Amino acid sequence: MGRDMSETFREYLQSLPEDLLESVTEDYVWLAGLTLEPGHHGTDFRQRRECCREECARRGAPQLYQFAESIVSPAA
């Protein structure tokens, strides 16, 4: 059976050092805020942004996500 894409992405996030997790989180906060087609948002990007938020929280470093959110998309 195939693996769940979000499970694979979560494992990837767990493997990252903190500085790279911060960069990846910034990327997905930004991507999740894009409108790719009129009236449509990138659902996959929003799911990955949520995975990043959860990984930051799991590590006891929610400030990484909060920082990414504050510099990339203050209204995210």
C-alpha positions in Angstrom: 0.0 0.0 0.0 1.1 3.6 -0.6 2.1 5.8 2.2 0.0 8.8 3.1 1.6 12.0 1.7 1.2 13.9 4.9 2.8 11.1 6.9 5.8 11.2 4.6 6.0 15.0 4.9 5.8 14.8 8.7 8.7 12.3 8.7 10.7 14.6 6.5 10.0 17.5 8.9 11.1 15.4 11.9 14.4 14.8 10.2 15.2 18.5 9.7 17.5 20.5 12.0 15.8 23.4 13.6 17.2 26.1 11.3 16.0 24.2 8.2 12.6 23.5 9.8 12.3 27.3 10.2 13.0 27.9 6.5 10.7 25.2 5.3 7.9 26.5 7.6 8.4 30.0 6.2 8.0 28.6 2.7 4.8 26.8 3.4 3.3 29.7 5.3 3.9 31.8 2.2 2.7 29.1 -0.3 -0.5 28.5 1.8 -1.3 32.2 1.4 -1.1 32.2 -2.4 -4.2 32.1 -4.6 -3.1 29.8 -7.5 -6.3 30.2 -9.6 -9.0 32.8 -9.2 -11.0 31.7 -6.1 -8.8 28.7 -5.3 -6.1 28.2 -2.6 -3.5 25.5 -2.6 -5.0 23.0 -0.2 -1.9 20.9 -0.2 0.1 23.9 0.9 -2.3 24.6 3.7 -2.0 21.0 4.9 1.7 21.2 4.8 1.7 24.5 6.6 -0.3 22.8 9.3 2.2 19.9 9.4 5.0 22.5 10.0 3.0 24.1 12.8 2.5 20.7 14.4 6.2 19.8 14.1 7.3 23.1 15.7 4.8 22.5 18.5 6.0 18.9 18.9 9.6 20.1 19.3 8.5 22.6 22.0 9.4 25.5 19.7 6.1 27.1 18.6 8.0 30.3 18.2 9.5 29.0 15.0 6.0 28.9 13.4 5.0 32.2 15.0 8.1 33.8 13.6 7.5 32.5 10.1 3.9 33.6 10.2 4.8 37.1 11.4 7.4 37.7 8.7 5.7 36.0 5.8 2.0 36.5 6.2 0.9 38.7 9.2 -2.7 37.8 8.4 -2.1 34.0 8.0 
